[in-house]
């Protein structure tokens, strides 16, 4: 039977209107260890209590899994752990979570162990909302170990900082992805243009010698040199005309082949809709899909056929013109032959001179192509500089947002905890890129890469390698000549240089705890101090519900009361809190609006009681205080 918890507080539970904030209204589970359990949550402080092994952690992680809340999980370790827990404790069951956005819109999220989350409206209509990637609804979920992990991991600290400004950061990062995509497209184009330019430059190396030979022919044409030279110039012009018309026809042939290849492509690639699909309960929808794709294919094919006809018509016209040009050339060639036959020297040189003229014409066409390529390359490089400037400006804007939020956090925590951000302070991606490029080089790639990364920005390194400025590389990075030469050999590739221009230098947050009279970086703190530094930040104002599994771990009761409990009582008026706890101070002194008492027989968990902290007093005493006798004995000894 469903363990439904129907005692529910309304939107203004606990008194007063709440500010705009997301909230989780209910969590229910069908199947697995928590089969039939349902949590109807209060707006303010909710506490899950019970003996170990009663499913409290499982409930929190079910929420994370259903809502796709894996921010800061760079290597996927957390996701793998949660998915394993879900498979073990949910089996073939289903998690359903009802949420309400800060705008007051309700959604129902449903997920099984082997499917992505599905999001429905309050009326049960499906939506296309992708949780975890949009700002429609977010929750901040932290396991027992994550608080300490955040203190030890700058990337997790960055994710925490960004969670307070998630929508603004997400907007900028979407623009950053667009800029990087444009830069990648630009890199391919620029690289192809450079390769084509290099090939033409090599070919054009012959041109000066050919022109020199032709000058000598012109000088030895005898008394009729002007007429002979003019005749050869006209012959060279005819050759260029033939080439131009042939090239035009080739353009049309390629265009026709390209267009023809698209004929029928839509219908060929569209997935087949099987008869049982078309006859099934959604047959009308699928029949409409089939009709739409069929009509689209027919219209596109008709347009292609019309385009092909236009190309064919142009081709026939140009072919006719080509025939006419050929006839004119034959007449002009006959006149040319008559002229050169009158002059023995010119006749002897005619064949070789004509061959050189044809080669010269070919190279002149290459030179024109090279000039066109240079103009396109200049445009591409200018576009790249503009895109790089745009990327830099976006990253600066993101850093400014983070710096402002860090200062705000420091101010809110009255400088007992200090947060600051170092722009581009995390250079791991840059170092890994250089290390990877140096693989196979006869140097200690880790040492060389670290020297470069510590001394030279990626953009500067790209410029140094492009210009082969060995002195700058040696002086700035402290490399020797051999190391510098290997760096040039390894990095002098267009794609690597492009990658250097866009590689992410991640902003590096610093979270520091005031210990006595000096601040200490979170990485150097004891386990308890790490939690002391991170927990107050987690509990600051946010529109997102906050879920923490045992926030009291590694903390003394004095800190729990002075910081955590006081923080709870302040922030719960503006933010929903859901805690798993074994410490009585949190539900009792935090005045929990909803306490859920979980029990288990080892096979299945149930919610045995739910209510306010006063209504669940006996369970709090038994489970968190060690029982009434233990509580009274402590009272006697303390003489209270």
N, C-alpha and C positions, 0 to 999 in steps of 0.2 A: 504494500500500500504506500502511496506517495506520502513522504514526510513533509507535507506542506506547512510552511510557516506563514500564517495569515495575518499575524499581528504586524501591521505596517504603519509607518509614519508617513504623512503626506509631504509635499514639496517644502512646506515651511515647518517641518517637524523640529521641535526644539525651540520654536519661537522665532518670529521675525522672518522677513523675506530674505531669501538667499541671493547672493550676487550671481551673475551668469557663470555657470560652471557645468562641466559634464558630470554625469553621475551614472552609476550602475544601479538599476532598480531591482534586478533579481538575477539570481544564478540558479539554474536547475540542471539536474543530471539524470539521464535515463540510461541505465545499464552500468555494469562495472561495480567497483568498490563503493561508489557513492550513489548507487542506483536509488532513485526516488527522493533524493535529498534536494530541498529547495531553500534558498536563502532569499528572503525579502529584506532588502537592505535599507537602512536609514540614510538620510542625507549626510549625517555628521559622522560620529565615531561608531564603527562597528568592530567588535572583537570576536574572534573565533578562539574558543578555549577547549581544552580536553586533554586527556592523556596522550602520550606519544603514540603514533600509529593509528590515530582516529580519522585521518584524512584531511587535516587542516592545511598542510602544505599542498596536498593534492588539489584542494579547492582553489587555492591561490594560483597554482600553475595551470589549472584548467582555464582560468580567466586569461592568463597571459597567452596561452595557446589559441583560444577562441578569438581573441582580439589581435593576434599577430603582433604582440608587443615584444620585439627583439632588438630594440635600439642599442647600439654599442656592442652588439655581438659580432665583432668583425670576423672571427674565424669559424663561426657557427657552432662553437662548443656548447653554448647555452641551449640553442635550438635542439641539438641532438639529444641533450640530456632531458629536456622537456618532452620531446617527442617519444623518447623511451618511457618516461613516466606515464604519459598519456596512454600509450599502447598497453602498458601493464595494468593500469587502473581503470581504463575506460572500456577496453576491449572493443566490441562492436557497438557500443552505446553512443550517446549524443549529448553534447553540452549545449545548453541554450542560455543566452544572456540577453536580458532586456536592458537597453541603455537609453538614456535621454541626453541629447546634446545640450550644450550651453544655450542654444537658441530655442530649447523646449521641444525639439522634434524627437519622437520616440522611434527606435529601431529594435528589431529582434535579430540577434546573431546566432546562427546555428552551425555547429561543426562536429564532425566525427573524427576518428583517429586517422582516417585515410583520405580525407577530402579537404579542400580549401574551405575557409569560412564562407557561409552564404548569409547575406544581409537582406532582411525583409523590412517593409514598412510596418507600422503598428497595425495596419489592416491586413497584413500577410502578403502584400504584393512584393515580388522580388525586385531588387535594385541592382545596379552595376557598381555599387560602392566597393572599393578594394581597401580593406582594413590594413593598417600598418603603413600605408603609402600616402594617405590623404589626411587633411586636418579635420575631417568630419567628426571623428571621435577618437580621443587618445586616453590612455590610462598609463600611469607610472607604476610598474610592477618590479619589486625587488625581492630576491630570495635571501635566505640566511647568509649566504657567502658573498652576495653581490656588493653589499655595503663596503666590505673590506676590499673587494676586487676593484671597486671604483677608486679607492684611495691609492691603489697600486698601479693603475692603468690610465695613462693620460688620454687615451682614446675614449675610455668609458667616462672620464671626467668631461671631455668635450661633448659627448652625447648628453650628459646630465645638464651641462650648461645650456646646450641648444634646446633642451626640452622646455625651458621657460620662454623661449622665443621661437618655438617650433615653426609657426606659420610664416614668420618673416624669413627665417633661415631657409625653409623649404622653397619659398618663392625665389630667393636668390640662387639657390643651388639648382633649381630647374633652369634658370637662365644660364648658369655656368655650364650645365650639360649641353645646352643648345650651342653655346660658344665653342665648347670643345669639339662637338660634332662638326661644326662648320670648319674648325681648324683641321680636323682630320681629313675632311673632304678637300680642303685647300692643299693639304700636304701631298695628297695623291696627285692632284693636278699640277702643282709646282714641280714635283719630282719627275713626272712624265715630261713636262716641258723642258726641264733641264737635260734629261736624257736625249730628247729629240734634238735639242740645241747642240749638245756635245757631238752627236753623230753628224750633223750638218757642218759643224766647224771643222771636223776632220776631213770631210769630203771637199770642203772649199779650199783646203790647202793646195790643191792642184791648180786653182784658177790663175794665180799670177804667172806660172810657167806657160800655161796655154795661151794667155793673152800676149805674152812676150813672143811666142812662136808665131802667132797670127800677125803681129806687127812686122816681123821679119818677112813674112809672105807678102804683106802689103808693100813693103819697100822694094821687093825684087820683081814687081809685076811689069817692069819695063815702061815704055813710053805711054802705054795705055793704062797705066796703074790706076788712074781715077775711075775709069769705066769698069775695070776688072774688080777693083775694091768695092765699088757700088753694087756690082752684080753679086759678089759674095755676100755683101750685107743683106741684099734682098733674098738670097738663098737661105741665109741664117734666119731671116724674118719668117720665111715660109716654114722652116722647121719649127719655129716657136709657135706659129699658128696651128700647125698639126698637133703639137703637144697640148696646146690650150683646149682645142676642140675635143681631143681624145680624153683629156682629164675631166672635161665637163660631162661627157658621156659616161665615164666611169663613176662619177658622183651619182648620176641618175641610176646606173645599174645597181650600185650599192644600196641606194635608197629603196629601190624596188625590192631587192632581196630582203632588206630589213622589214619593210611593210608586209611583204608576203608571209614572212615568218610569224607575224602576229595573227594572221587569219585563222580563226577557229581556236585561238589560244585560250580564251576565257572558258569556253565550253569544255575544252580538253582538260583544263586544270581544276575546274569546279568539282568538288567531291560528289560522287554518285549518291543520289537519294534512293535507297532501296525501296522496293515495292511495299514491304511491311511498314516502313516509315511513313510512306504516303497514305497507306490505308489505316494507320494507327490513330490513337486518340488526338495526336497533334498533326494529323494529315493535312488539314486545311492550311495551317501555317507553313508546313513544308512544301505543299503544292504552290503556295504563293512565292516561296523562296525559289523553287525550280522555275516558275514562270518568269520571275524577275531576272534571274541569271541568264535564262534562255533569250529573253527579249534584249537584254544588254549585249549578249554575244552577237545576236543578229544585227543590232544597230551598229556595233563597233565594226563587224565584218563588212557591213555595207559602206561605212565610212572609209575603211581600208581599201575596198574595191574601187571606190571613187578616187581615192588618192593615187592608187596604182594606175588607174586609167589616165590621170593627169600626167603622171611621170612618163607613161608610155607615149602619150601624145607629144610631150616635149622631146622625148628621145627620137621619135620618128622625124620631127621637124629638124632636129639638130643633125640627124643622120643624113637627111636630104641636103642640108647645108654643107655637111662634110663632103658629100659626093660632088657638089658644085665647087667647093674649094679645091678638091682634088683635081678636077678638070682644069681649073684656072692654074693650079700649080704645075700641071703637066705642060701647059702652053708656055708658062714662064720658064720652066726648066729647059724647054727646047731652045728658047732664045738664049738662055744662059750657056747651053752647050755650044751653040753657034759662036758665041762671043769668045769663049775660052779656046775653041779649036783654032781660031785665027792667031793665037799667041802661044807659041810652043812652050815658053816657060810657064805661063799660067796653066796650060793644059797638063803639064807634068805635075804641077803642084795641086791640081784641082781636087783630086780624091782625098789627099791628106788634109788639105785645107778645109774641105767640107766636113770631114770627120772631126777635126778640131773645133769647127764652128758648132757642130751638134753637141759636142762635149761642153763647150763654153755655154751654150744655151741651157743645157741641163744644169750646169753649176750656177748660172744666173738665176734660174728658177729656185734652186736651193737657197741662194742668197736672199731672194725675196721671201722665201718661207722662213728663213732664219730671222729676218727682220720682223716678220709677223710674230714669230715665236717670242722674240725679245720683248715686243710690245705686250703680248699676253702675259709673259713672265713678270714683267714690271708691274702690270695690273694685279697679278696674283700675289706678288710679294707685298704690294701696297695694301691689298685686302688683308693679308696675313698680319701685317703690323697693326692694322686697325682692329682686327679680331683679338690680337694679343693685348692691345691696350684695353679693350672691352673686358677681357678676362681678368686682367689685373684690377680694373676698377670694381668689378663684381666681388672679387676676393677681398679687396679693401673695405667695401661696404659690409661684407659679412663679418670681417674682423672688428669693424667699428661697433656693430650690433653686439658682438660677444664682449667687447671691452666695456661697453655701457652696462650690460647685464652683470658682468663680474663686479663692477663698481657698486651696482645696486645691491647685490648679494652681500658684499662686504659691509655696506652701510646698514642693511637690515640686521646683520648679525653683530653689529656694534664693534666690528674689527676684532672680535675674539677669534674669528676665522676670516682669513683674507684670501680673496680670489683675484687672480690677475691672469692676463692672457698674453703670451709671447707670439707675435705674428710669425708664421713660418717656422716655429720652434721645433717642430717634429719633421726631420728630414729623412725618415726611414725609406719612403718610396723613392726619393732621389738617390739615396745610397744604393738601394737594391737595383735600380736601373743601371747605375754605373758599374756596379759589381757584375751584373749579368753581361754587360757589354764587354767587360774585360776577361770573361771566361775564355781560356785558351791562350791568353797573352802570357808572356814569360815574365810575369811580375807577381808579387803577392797582391792579388786583386783586392782583398779586404783592406789591407793597409793603404794601398794607393787610392782606392775609392773613398776611404774615410778622410784622407788628407784633402782630396779634392772637394768633398762635400762640406768639410769644415771651413774651407777658405774661399770657395768660389760659388756663386749662385748658378743655377741651371742655365739661365739666359746668358750669363757671362761665359760659361763653359762652352755653350753652343757657338758663341761668337769666336772664342779663342781657337776652337777646333776648325771652324770654317775658314779662318785666316791663317791657320797653322802657326800661331804665335807661340813658338816654343818658349821664348824667354818669359812671357807672361805666365805660362803654365808652370814653369820651373820656379819662378820667383814667388808666385802667389801660393802654390800648393806645396812648395818645398820638395819637389820631385827632382830626381837626377835625369840626365839626358836620355838614358835608356828607357826609364819609366815614361818620360814625356813622349818619346817616339812610339812606344807601344800604345799609349793612350790615343794618339792621333790615328794610328792604324786601326784601333778597335772602334773608335767613335766616329770616324769620318764617313758616315753613311747618312744619307738624307733622312731616312725614317728615324734614326736615333737622334739626330739633331732636332727634328721636329718634336720628338717625344720629350726631349730636354726642355723645350720651350713651354710645354704644357704640363709637365709633371707636377703633381700636387705637393706643395710644401704645407703640411697640415699645421694649423694654429695649435700651440701648446699651452693648455691651461696649467696653472699652478694653484693648488689648494694648500694653504698653510695654516697651521694651528698656532695660536699664541701660547707658548709654554714658558711661563715665567715672564721674562722681559724680551724674549726673542721668538720670532716666527720660525717654525720648522715645517719643511716640505712634507706632505702626506706620505711620500714614499719612505721617509726615514722614521715614521712614527711607530709606536707599539700598536698591537692589534686593537687594544681598547681606545687608544688615541685616534687611530684611523676612523673608527666608528664615531668617536666624539667630533671629528672634523666633518664627516660626510652627512650624518643623520640630520643635523640642523638645516643643512641645505635642502635635503629631500623634503623637509616639512615646511618649506616656504610656500607662499601663495602661488597657486597655479590653477588653471581651469580644469586640470586633469585629476580624476580620483587617484589617491595614493594607496597602493597595496604593498605592505611589507610583511614578510614572514619573520617573526621574532626580532623586532627592532632592538630589544633589550640585550641581545647576545653581546658578550664581551664588555658590557657597561656595568658600572657600579650603581647601586640604587640611588645614591646621592645625585649622580648625573641624570639618571632617569627622571627623578622628581624635578630637579632644578631646571633641566633643559627640555627633556622629551615631553613630560607631562604638561609643563607650562606651554610648550609649543603646541601640543595637541589642543589644549583648551582655547588657545588663541586662533589657530588656523581652522579648526573644525567648523567655525561659523561661516567660512568662505570656501571650504573644500571638503569633499567626501573622503573619509579615511577608513580603510579596511585593514585591520592588523590581526595576524596570528600571534598570540602571546602566551607566555607562561609566567608573566610577572603581574601580580595583582595591582601594582601601582597604575598600570596603564588603563585598565577598564574602570577601576574604582576612582582614582584621583583624576582621571581624564573624563569621568562621568559619562561612560559609554551609553549612547542612546539605544544600542542594540547589541546584545551578547548572544552568541550562538554556542551552545554546549554540545560538543560532539562526543559520541561514544561508539565503540566498535566491539564486535565479538570475534574479530580477527578475519572474518570473511566479508563483512559488510559494515559500513558506517551508517549511523543515523544521527539526526539532530534530536537530542532528548529534551532540550528546553531552549526557549528563546524569549527574550524580554529585555527590559532595561537592566542596568547593573543592580539595582535594588531588587528587581524581581528574580534575578539569578544569583542573589547573595549567597545562598547555601552552596551552590556549585562553585562560585568563586572561592569561598573559604576552603572547600574540600580540595579542589583541584590546584589552586594557586597558593593558598596559605598553608597547605599541609594538613588541613582539618581543623575543627574547632578546638580540640585539645591542644594542638601545637600552637595555635594562635593565642589561646589563653595563657599558655606557659610562657611564651615570649612576653606577653603583656605583664605577667607577674614578675619576670626577671628584670624587665626594663622599668618596673614600678610605675607604669602608666595606668 
